[in-house]
Amino acid sequence: MSNDQFRPQNLVLAAIGLCLATFMQVLDTTIANVALPTIAGNMGVSADKGNWVITSFAVCNAIALPLTGWVARTIGETKLFLVSVVLFAASSFMCGTAHSMSELIFYRAVQGFCSGPLFPMAQTLMMAIFPRDKRTLALAVISMVTVVAPIVGPITGGWITDSYSWRWIFYINVPIAVIATLVVYTQLKDRPEEKVRTPVDYVGLGLLVVGVGALQVMLDKGNNLDWFSSHFIVALTAIATLALCAFVIWEITAEHPIVNLGLFKDRNFAVGTIALVFGYSAFFAINLILPQWLEQNLGYTAVWAGLASAPMGIIPLLTSAAVGKYAPKFDMRVLVTISFIAISSSCFLRANFNTDVSFFYVALVQGYMGLGVVLFFMPLTTILLSNLETKDLAEGAGLATFLRVLGSGFASSLSVWIWDRREVFHYAQLNEHINAYNPNAQSYLDRLGGFTQSALAQVSHLIEQQAMMMSTIDYFYFLGWLFIALLTIIWFTKPPFFRAH
């Protein structure tokens, strides 16, 4: 019996185990963010050093992702998944027991590396254990998990940190991992797997670690260090550029590459991955800027900002199964087009926000964007994996996920940088009009008591608030038009998107 013909004794139970582990891993990428100030304070370190808790995880996660296919071929897909879950749980526990920031950063690095294979392996195993006519359902379910978990993360992290201790945001991974490991092991232990032993590409591995590591640190630290005014950032950029260029050249010509870049010869994989990376990066930017704007401009707490963003997951949660069931009746490109139009129009709706916008309206627009989100991950994943052989699915999933995560790193850094620069631009323009020769400014200041220090401070705060609002409007217009531009890319893919063999 081939691994394509294998079915677990209880398909639903196996799917729950795989999704549970994925939920745990995706949740952990966001849950620690809200607890960072508390962790830094308890450890007695600066916020800048505390940020390495996030950076160390991101760097090692990015390094592990493109290695997923090679490791899966070597030790087997099921074994790699189970080992990753166990090591992720162990490193999570050690994060909770850390007594110094150096210990915590080290354990977070281990945790990030161990978490790398979890999502691509869960995706691959879900596709493998479901019948071919149910694979879109499998992808829809696991895509729903990747949407809901980042929403739950900040809310859960804030609640646990405030009510108990920041250490419990790591401890809660342990029981979840135990349940997921037992379920997946009992259901998939008899799954046959073809293992291929190939020589280790040490040169490619070394270039990958150096290039991706330098790039990820550069992206995480760029804004804090004012980008290229910092010699550290310049050095990291040079190292990343040289190492990654050498990596691509080496992998293309190597006899046994550690990352199979030849997958990009397939049009659907190449175009689908490009659409996924840019689309997810823009989607990530929405969910990065919106909560920050709510907190900084409207005075929301982290929990309330999370609650305002949360309705985005309602439609995916309620309709993912139905979308997965009926999606094969439609052209995947049509579904992606509907997705991009829905997300784009939600961006244009946000571009009409003002400082008096209500919580209900923000949540309503987020809920509407859920229509686009539920049609985003599953169709794009189906398209990019559609022409790959079964043996290449793990590698393709890992490579696409790696580029998606890398794209979100660029989106995170560039979004904050552009947002801040546009705020400075609008502040300077608005501030030019505050003088004794502007009758409107004069009238407003008179109501505040004239050109006093207190009145000018109030005006400065108002200008800053409006400048941030205008910057946010600019950014959402930009994201809206970006999704419109992405509509043309997806139509370069070629059906059919469901392999018959």
Secondary structure, DSSP 8 states (H G I E B T S, - for coil): --TTT---S-HHHHHHHHHHHHHHHHHHHHHTTTTHHHHHHHHT--HHHHTHHHHHHHHHHHHHGGGHHHHHHHH-HHHHHHHHHHHHHHHHHHHHH--SHHHHHHHHHHHHHHHTTHHHHHHHHHHHHS-GGGHHHHHHHHHHHHHHHHHHHHHHHHHHHHHS-TTHHHHTHHHHHHHHHHHHHHHHTT-----------HHHHHHHHHHHHHHHHHHHHTTTTTGGGSHHHHHHHHHHHHHHHHHHHHHHH-SS-SS-GGGGGSHHHHHHHHHHHHHHHHHHHHHHHHHHHHHHHH---HHHHHHHHGGGGHHHHHHHHHHHHHGGGS-HHHHHHHHHHHHHHHHHHHTT--TT--HHHHHHHHHHHHHHHHTTHHHHHHHHHTTS-GGGHHHHHHHHHHHHHHHHHHHHHHHHHHHHHHHHHHHHHHHTT-STT-HHHHHHHHHTTSS-HHHHHHHHHHHHHHHHHHHHHHHHHHHHHHHHHHHHHHTTS-S--S---
